[in-house]
Amino acid sequence: MLSSRLNVGRGSHPNASCVSTPLELDSSSVTPEIPLLTYGEEDNGIASDKHALIIPPLMGRGKRIHPMSFPDSSITLQARPMDPKKDLAVYGYGSVAWKERMEEWKRKQNEKLEVVKHQGENGGGNNDGDETDDPTLPKMDEGRQPLSRKLPIPSSKINPYRMIVILRLAILGLFFHYRILHPVHDAYGLWLTSVVCEIWFAVSWILDQFPKWYPIRRETYLDRLSLRYEKEGKPSELASVDVFVSTVDPMKEPPLITANTVLSILAVDYPVDKVSCYVSDDGAAMLTFEALSETSEFARKWVPFCKKFNIEPRAPEWYFAQKVDYLKEKVHPSFVRERRAMKRDYEEFKVRINSLVAMAQKVPEEGWTMQDGTPWPGNNVRDHPGMIQVFLGQNGLRDTEDNELPRLVYVSREKRPGFDHHKKAGAMNALVRVSAIISNAPYLLNVDCDHYVNNSKALREAMCFMMDPTSGKKICYVQFPQRFDGIDRNDRYSNRNVVFFDINMKGLDGIQGPIYVGTGCVFRRQALYGYDAPKKKKPPGKTCNCWPKWCCLFCGTRKKTRKGKPKEKKRKTKNKEASTQVHALENIEEGIEGIDNEKSSLMPQIKFEKKFGQSPVFIASTLLEEGGVPQGSSSASLLKEAIHVISCGYEDKTEWGKEIGWIYGSVTEDILTGFKMHCHGWRSVYCIPKRAAFKGSAPINLADRLHQVLRWALGSVEIFLSRHCPIWYGYGCGLKWLERFSYINSVVYPLTSIPLIAYCTLPAVCLLTGKFIVPEISNYASIVFMALFISIAATGILEMQWGGVGIDDWWRNEQFWVIGGASSHLFALFQGLLKVLAGVNTNFTVTSKGGDDGEFSELYLFKWTSLLIPPMTLLIINIIGVIVGVSDAINNGYETWGPLFGKLFFALWVIVHLYPFLKGLMGKQDRLPTIILVWAILLASIFSLLWVRINPFLSKGGIVLEVCGLDCD
């Protein structure tokens, strides 16, 4: 089953021909007998004695124009002096002939413009010599322009926002000044609890707010990318990209969805020899393997159809399901016929996939067997060898039109008992090593199995940043926003997460770049290897030569002698390290032979093996910054080496997962991985194309959504309790302070669950006991409270304005912040403490990627989980508190309504935020589920008994008897 069709990697393309230098002006062409000329020709309209001599920079045959001097110094030309009192037309300037000659010269210049090749080795695309510094070089060449640009938020939107943020900080200071200096003595515990919670909320707001201080947007120029790297008649010079797709359980992640993701990758608008797709099957399921085999066969029809008619999206399930006019802008007469045939072929493909799924439901007792009768190696999920199968490639199957197809590789890493395989992070690192052996593209794209390519030009969008000659070298990854299909119109549980992707991420892009969110991200391979970002060379210091040397002996020389030696020593060390790396590369390429002869060459080799593992081929690939596989390597040797690098013991005593690749130590490996890259001085870029680059499916069911948030929060708690916590890790490196604030906020937010639950409980306690967290409010306090509420609302409104977020999305985000904080974040906090401190491991649940029949049917499906208990308890006690408070006010008269309003507002704030949770409990039916009814009765009884025990409406001294004033006799 191990394919012998493994493709040998491609070498680098030869450089394009450089622009030729101009021909020198022949001295014989200029003689003293020639009358004074205007641009090399005599103008009949001007007298010969009034011609002005204009030395032509080029005489017709060069490709560029350079100011040239006469090579023959013996020839002297006396230019006629220009009289300022005379008209310039007398000397030939401004005349009709001059204007015509200038227009002709400009026309010829435009015709002779050539696209300048990207010179990555010359430091950001600047060519050697004076080519880019030549003032006569035309600047309108599209191939020389930047491939992207920043679009700052208009000052009319961002400046008022910043002013409101500063004003809100000042109001917060006044608010806490009043709260701390005015305690409530008869409810001191309630007051102290509320103040502590409010201080924590203020700190969380600061950590979340200031990384949004410099929001920006970006714009790409795909036409300039093509002009620079795709010249007509020459091979494409776009960089190669390896695409990673990860899947685990085909029963929870349906193979049809994975197949659509793979098909959309194979059909991207990118050179086919530059794309390789690697599918990681971490469950070693034969169902996934067979489904991928069917997918490779269907791709032979689907890929040419997509490219012939330029359809979007290129995932067939979503293309045929979209409710739009598919004939719009289609002019090819055969489109309708071929589309119907393709739809029929896809439906047959779906039937074959569904039959495989149905067959996989009944596993034979002896396990699965392959066509040759041998048992499937992955029958034991926890104990099986590594497997690699190349389905498509340069030398493999071609499409129906006899064109090449991108490479498609199935990978299942080795699993053995007793080894920690590190879940998704370990699978991604295995793909990094396998892809380095087989294709070794300089850039990597990773997507989840349910995130298909919605924009076929997504890779080109990323290359506009990565391959930019000026700023691309410092970019470690390009992150795309996550967009989702199949979510209800109201987005009840804030699955789209629009506030984070359209506000927070734009703010981070203006600092050091967005955080890595786990999917839809294009990486630079060298950044994943743990290398530091290239440092910007400082310009040489200015020196003054006007003073004599002896004046500098007392000030400058002493300083030079003190600092010169360490710099010289450091330079020697760097040169030595560079030379040893070159020797190591030579030794690696030649094999291990010969290393023992020179002891000095053995040390670098050992250093590389401790870092990357014991694979000479992989180590050699890490030193190739531009990617590529050494020529002459056989498929059998590469396949053997690829199997070796995915063995379960390969990472032992190496830096994999510590400093290299996806970082281990958390179930949310994405945050850690991006954080480590930023600590190495890299920056990231946030790219939002007009058409969403990737789309995926989200768990719209309440229980699944809470479990997803639980996993994210658990990963943040693990990072908070690890050595990689951004509060104390990475100082003195390339991480900027506002970027650190964002990372701190991303790991401490689960801690907010405790003050949030306490704060949401306070309204019910206040209504049941008759106490309040604020003393009698004065006019000053009323102004401060109103100003605080107005500033909160103004901040939200202005954020929505510059972020382009609707008020519905913003409000759903606020509601689910309370729901998730009161449930998933609390459980994640306790699970993280148990896992880190007590060693009790918890397994996260893979969220289901496929929905039931019917639109949004899963939204109304009720699934019981313990995560529902805390928010349900908060909802019930606040409803009971409102009922008790209103009843008390009705019984005690008009005077009690005034203090009641503050408590009611507090309780209704909690109930309104938990309203989507209440709708989730109700389900689609009009009646309440039985389990919810039981819990409601139980909790209502407990709190009713508690309320009776407290007796809030009776004096603490006992029952007071008064004379009613009536004569009973």
C-alpha positions, -999 to 999 in steps of 0.1 A, spaced: 0 0 0 30 23 3 31 40 -30 60 39 -53 47 70 -71 64 93 -47 74 125 -65 109 138 -64 110 174 -52 115 202 -76 146 223 -77 146 260 -78 139 277 -111 167 294 -129 168 331 -125 153 353 -151 176 372 -173 187 405 -158 181 438 -175 210 445 -199 232 474 -193 230 503 -218 254 506 -247 281 531 -243 280 561 -265 305 558 -293 329 587 -292 330 588 -330 294 598 -331 302 632 -317 325 655 -337 334 691 -334 321 697 -370 285 688 -361 264 718 -355 247 721 -321 218 696 -321 186 692 -302 183 656 -289 207 643 -316 188 659 -346 189 693 -361 157 713 -359 150 732 -391 127 756 -373 156 770 -352 186 787 -365 218 767 -365 236 792 -343 209 790 -317 206 753 -312 212 741 -276 233 710 -272 215 683 -254 236 652 -249 213 621 -254 216 596 -226 210 567 -250 213 564 -287 184 541 -295 196 506 -288 197 502 -249 169 489 -228 174 515 -200 183 551 -199 214 561 -179 231 595 -179 263 589 -197 294 610 -201 316 610 -232 342 583 -230 367 603 -250 380 630 -228 401 645 -255 370 658 -273 358 690 -258 323 703 -265 315 739 -257 279 742 -248 262 774 -257 254 794 -225 217 800 -220 206 836 -216 179 839 -189 163 868 -207 155 849 -238 126 825 -243 134 788 -237 119 780 -271 149 797 -287 171 769 -272 147 741 -283 128 737 -250 91 741 -250 88 741 -288 64 719 -307 92 697 -319 105 693 -284 71 683 -271 66 657 -299 101 643 -292 93 640 -255 60 623 -261 77 598 -285 104 592 -258 78 585 -232 60 561 -255 92 542 -262 100 540 -225 66 525 -217 71 499 -244 105 490 -231 95 485 -194 102 450 -181 90 434 -150 119 432 -126 125 397 -111 122 393 -74 157 390 -59 151 374 -25 188 369 -19 195 406 -24 177 417 8 142 427 1 143 428 -37 168 456 -42 191 447 -71 228 451 -71 242 483 -84 224 515 -89 193 501 -107 168 509 -81 185 542 -71 186 556 -107 164 587 -108 158 582 -145 142 548 -138 104 549 -145 84 545 -113 51 535 -130 61 498 -135 34 477 -118 59 449 -112 80 471 -89 51 483 -67 44 468 -33 21 438 -33 0 450 -4 -6 481 16 -20 492 50 -53 510 51 -55 529 84 -89 534 100 -101 570 92 -93 595 118 -129 606 120 -137 571 134 -106 562 154 -98 595 171 -133 598 189 -129 561 199 -95 568 215 -109 598 233 -138 578 247 -114 551 259 -93 577 278 -124 593 291 -137 559 303 -104 553 321 -109 586 340 -145 578 348 -134 544 361 -110 561 384 -138 583 398 -160 553 401 -136 532 422 -128 563 443 -164 566 452 -170 528 457 -140 523 479 -146 554 501 -183 547 506 -187 511 520 -220 497 530 -217 489 566 -248 468 571 -239 447 540 -202 448 542 -197 413 527 -218 421 496 -201 455 492 -166 439 494 -175 411 470 -188 436 444 -158 459 446 -133 430 442 -153 418 411 -155 452 396 -117 457 400 -111 424 382 -136 434 354 -117 467 350 -83 449 347 -98 425 321 -112 454 302 -78 472 301 -61 440 289 -87 436 261 -90 473 252 -55 486 247 -44 460 221 -71 476 199 -54 510 200 -39 508 165 -64 490 143 -56 487 106 -69 470 74 -49 456 45 -53 455 8 -36 431 -17 -27 435 -53 -30 402 -71 -23 416 -105 11 429 -93 19 395 -79 13 380 -113 34 406 -130 63 400 -107 63 362 -105 44 349 -135 60 362 -167 45 352 -200 63 323 -216 83 315 -185 77 290 -156 59 305 -127 82 318 -99 55 317 -72 66 298 -41 55 263 -34 29 257 -6 23 225 14 -13 223 27 -21 203 59 -55 189 66 -60 172 100 -87 147 110 -92 122 138 -125 104 140 -144 99 107 -176 92 127 -176 127 142 -158 143 112 -177 129 82 -155 118 53 -177 137 29 -168 170 45 -131 161 45 -134 151 9 -149 185 0 -121 203 18 -94 183 -1 -112 189 -34 -113 226 -28 -75 226 -21 -67 206 -52 -87 231 -73 -71 263 -60 -60 290 -85 -23 283 -81 3 264 -103 -4 227 -98 33 219 -94 35 243 -65 7 227 -44 9 196 -22 -19 185 0 -12 163 31 -40 147 50 -32 136 85 -54 107 97 -47 105 134 -73 78 139 -57 54 113 -92 48 100 -95 27 68 -127 47 61 -107 78 58 -81 61 35 -108 47 12 -127 79 11 -95 97 1 -89 72 -26 -124 79 -40 -117 117 -37 -85 114 -57 -104 97 -85 -132 123 -85 -106 151 -85 -96 141 -120 -130 154 -132 -137 181 -107 -104 201 -109 -105 208 -147 -142 217 -144 -135 243 -118 -106 258 -137 -123 258 -170 -154 277 -158 -137 296 -129 -164 286 -104 -166 296 -67 -165 280 -42 -146 249 -54 -160 226 -27 -187 207 -47 -211 202 -18 -213 240 -12 -211 249 -49 -242 228 -58 -261 239 -26 -258 276 -31 -291 293 -39 -278 318 -66 -281 321 -103 -253 299 -114 -255 311 -150 -245 346 -141 -214 358 -160 -211 324 -177 -207 326 -214 -193 292 -224 -220 274 -244 -211 240 -229 -213 251 -193 -249 240 -186 -243 206 -201 -210 200 -183 -224 213 -150 -253 189 -151 -229 160 -159 -206 171 -130 -235 173 -106 -245 138 -115 -210 126 -111 -208 143 -77 -240 126 -65 -226 93 -76 -195 101 -56 -216 110 -25 -233 76 -28 -200 58 -29 -188 77 2 -220 70 20 -217 34 13 -182 34 28 -196 50 59 -224 25 62 -199 -3 57 -176 11 84 -204 9 110 -200 -29 112 -163 -36 120 -154 -73 114 -141 -93 144 -108 -99 127 -105 -63 117 -103 -47 82 -84 -63 54 -71 -47 22 -76 -59 -13 -45 -81 -13 -57 -99 18 -33 -83 43 -48 -69 75 -52 -31 76 -23 -17 97 -45 6 116 -69 -19 130 -55 -11 165 -58 27 167 -33 29 197 -7 5 182 0 7 145 30 16 122 33 48 102 15 48 69 21 70 38 2 68 5 7 92 -24 -25 93 -44 -18 121 -68 14 138 -80 34 149 -109 41 113 -121 8 99 -110 -27 102 -123 -36 131 -145 -70 147 -149 -95 140 -177 -78 166 -199 -44 151 -194 -31 179 -172 -11 176 -140 -28 175 -106 -14 187 -73 2 161 -51 -22 144 -26 -6 124 3 -22 104 30 -3 103 63 -10 84 95 19 86 120 30 57 141 12 50 174 26 28 202 15 23 238 35 42 264 42 73 242 27 107 245 15 116 210 4 152 219 -29 150 200 -33 176 172 0 193 178 20 161 174 1 152 142 9 187 127 46 183 136 46 149 119 32 165 87 59 192 89 86 165 88 69 144 61 63 174 39 100 185 43 111 151 30 87 149 1 82 185 -12 97 209 13 77 239 3 89 272 20 53 279 31 26 258 48 -11 262 50 -31 244 77 -69 240 77 -93 218 97 -110 191 79 -143 211 79 -128 243 66 -129 243 28 -113 269 5 -140 294 -3 -118 317 -23 -96 299 -49 -72 329 -48 -65 325 -11 -30 313 -15 -22 342 -38 -36 366 -12 -12 351 13 18 353 -11 11 390 -15 25 394 20 49 365 22 67 372 -11 67 410 -8 103 420 -13 103 448 13 83 434 43 78 397 35 110 384 52 98 393 87 63 377 84 59 344 101 23 337 92 -7 352 75 -39 345 94 -73 346 77 -106 351 96 -128 322 103 -162 323 85 -189 297 89 -218 281 70 -249 266 84 -254 290 113 -289 304 120 -296 339 110 -297 352 145 -265 334 155 -279 326 189 -247 313 205 -223 338 188 -207 310 167 -194 335 141 -174 353 168 -175 384 147 -164 408 174 -131 389 179 -123 385 142 -134 419 130 -124 441 159 -98 425 181 -78 409 153 -77 442 133 -63 459 164 -36 433 168 -26 436 132 -16 472 139 9 461 166 27 429 159 1 409 142 -29 387 150 -27 355 172 -28 321 155 -63 307 158 -56 271 147 -69 270 111 -68 291 79 -32 302 84 -2 303 60 31 298 78 67 304 68 85 271 74 116 287 87 96 304 115 82 270 125 117 257 129 124 281 157 147 305 139 147 342 149 133 368 126 158 386 104 169 418 121 169 451 103 203 463 95 211 496 112 224 524 89 261 533 95 266 561 120 273 595 107 309 607 111 324 641 108 357 646 90 360 683 97 380 679 129 416 668 128 423 633 140 442 643 171 410 660 185 393 626 186 421 608 205 407 616 239 370 610 232 365 587 203 395 564 204 389 553 239 353 545 231 364 526 200 390 505 218 366 496 245 338 484 223 357 474 192 371 441 205 338 425 217 322 434 183 352 419 164 350 388 186 313 386 181 317 389 143 343 362 143 320 339 163 292 346 138 314 338 108 326 307 125 290 295 131 281 303 96 310 283 82 302 254 105 266 254 92 279 253 57 302 224 65 274 206 83 252 210 52 279 195 30 283 166 54 246 160 55 242 161 17 271 137 13 258 115 41 272 108 75 304 95 58 335 115 64 322 133 95 344 111 118 375 123 100 370 159 111 361 163 147 352 199 142 324 190 118 310 164 142 298 190 167 275 209 144 260 177 132 253 166 168 238 200 175 214 197 146 204 162 156 196 173 192 174 200 177 157 184 147 162 147 153 183 120 136 174 124 100 201 137 77 177 143 49 153 164 71 182 183 86 194 192 51 160 204 42 159 228 72 189 247 59 172 254 26 154 286 32 137 287 -3 127 251 0 131 223 -25 144 187 -24 179 178 -34 181 165 -70 189 128 -76 171 115 -46 152 83 -53 116 78 -44 123 47 -23 149 64 -2 127 95 4 97 72 13 119 53 38 131 85 54 95 99 55 84 68 74 113 73 98 104 109 107 68 100 117 79 72 141 66 77 176 101 79 191 116 103 166 110 134 188 126 120 219 154 142 233 148 168 206 133 203 206 101 193 188 71 207 207 94 228 229 111 253 205 102 238 170 69 233 153 36 233 171 43 238 208 31 211 233 17 217 267 -18 228 260 -49 215 241 -49 249 224 -16 246 207 -24 274 184 -20 302 210 14 288 222 27 283 187 19 319 176 32 332 209 66 316 205 70 330 170 62 365 182 87 360 210 114 353 183 107 387 168 85 377 139 54 395 130 21 382 116 -4 396 92 -42 396 92 -57 392 57 -94 398 51 -102 393 14 -134 406 -1 -145 370 -6 -139 349 25 -108 328 20 -121 298 41 -154 287 54 -162 259 79 -190 245 100 -196 254 137 -214 235 165 -247 254 166 -261 232 194 -258 247 229 -242 217 245 -216 212 217 -209 250 217 -202 249 254 -179 219 251 -160 237 224 -156 268 246 -146 245 274 -117 231 254 -105 266 244 -106 278 280 -89 246 293 -60 253 270 -57 288 282 -56 276 319 -29 251 310 -8 279 294 -14 302 324 0 275 347 30 266 325 64 282 320 51 297 287 27 320 305 30 355 288 29 371 322 65 360 329 78 344 297 96 360 268 109 393 282 139 409 264 129 394 231 109 407 201 75 407 217 58 442 220 41 453 251 6 457 237 10 423 220 19 408 254 -13 424 268 -33 405 243 -16 372 250 -21 378 288 -58 384 282 -61 352 261 -48 331 290 -64 348 321 -99 352 308 -111 318 323 -103 333 357 -131 358 351 -156 330 357 -154 332 395 -160 370 398 -186 368 371 -206 341 388 -203 360 421 -214 392 405 -244 376 388 -254 361 422 -254 394 440 -287 407 425 -307 377 438 -290 380 472 -298 417 474 -335 411 464 -339 383 489 -322 400 519 -333 436 512 -296 448 512 -277 465 484 -241 468 473 -243 506 471 -253 530 499 -278 557 494 -269 573 461 -260 610 461 -261 633 431 -224 629 426 -226 592 426 -256 593 401 -235 614 377 -205 590 380 -227 559 374 -245 575 344 -212 586 329 -198 551 333 -228 535 315 -227 561 287 -189 556 282 -194 518 280 -222 522 254 -202 548 235 -171 525 234 -192 497 220 -209 519 194 -176 533 181 -160 498 180 -189 486 159 -185 516 136 -148 512 127 -149 474 129 -179 471 106 -198 449 131 -236 450 135 -253 456 168 -268 421 167 -234 404 165 -221 427 192 -250 420 216 -248 382 209 -211 383 218 -219 401 251 -246 375 260 -224 345 253 -196 361 272 -218 358 303 -231 323 293 -197 309 286 -181 326 316 -207 311 340 -204 276 326 -174 265 304 -148 288 318 -156 277 354 -153 240 346 -121 247 326 -106 265 355 -111 235 379 -101 209 352 -70 229 345 -60 230 382 -67 193 385 -46 185 354 -16 206 363 -15 203 401 -30 168 406 -21 152 373 -57 142 365 -60 143 327 -92 152 309 -101 145 274 -119 171 252 -148 161 230 -144 165 193 -173 187 182 -195 172 156 -190 185 120 -221 172 104 -257 182 111 -290 163 110 -314 166 82 -333 198 81 -321 234 82 -308 243 117 -324 211 132 -294 207 154 -300 241 169 -331 229 187 -316 195 198 -314 194 236 -284 175 251 -279 173 288 -245 182 302 -232 193 335 -221 226 319 -257 237 320 -260 237 358 -243 270 368 -260 293 343 -294 276 349 -289 281 387 -281 318 381 -312 322 359 -335 306 384 -323 324 416 -325 358 398 -361 351 386 -370 341 421 -353 373 434 -373 395 410 -406 378 421 -397 382 458 -386 418 454 -417 429 435 -439 411 460 -422 428 489 -426 462 473 -463 456 467 -468 446 504 -448 475 519 -461 504 499 -448 532 478 -416 540 497 -400 507 489 -402 510 451 -374 536 449 -346 513 463 -361 484 444 -353 498 410 -315 495 413 -319 459 424 -343 450 397 -321 466 370 -292 446 384 -312 413 382 -327 420 348 -292 426 335 -283 391 344 -316 376 330 -313 394 297 -277 382 292 -288 346 299 -319 348 276 -303 327 247 -294 301 273 -331 300 283 -341 296 247 -316 268 243 -331 250 273 -367 253 259 -356 237 226 -380 238 196 -409 226 216 -432 249 235 -428 229 267 -399 226 290 -379 194 290 -385 171 320 -349 173 333 -350 211 333 -384 211 351 -370 188 378 -339 209 383 -360 241 384 -383 227 411 -354 214 432 -334 247 431 -365 268 436 -373 248 467 -338 252 481 -338 289 476 -373 293 489 -363 276 521 -332 298 523 -354 329 518 -377 317 546 -347 311 569 -333 346 562 -366 364 569 -356 396 551 -389 414 559 -388 408 597 -368 427 622 -338 409 636 -350 416 672 -381 395 669 -417 403 662 -428 438 672 -463 440 687 -480 474 685 -514 486 698 -538 489 669 -558 517 685 -592 498 683 -614 492 713 -622 455 711 -647 458 740 
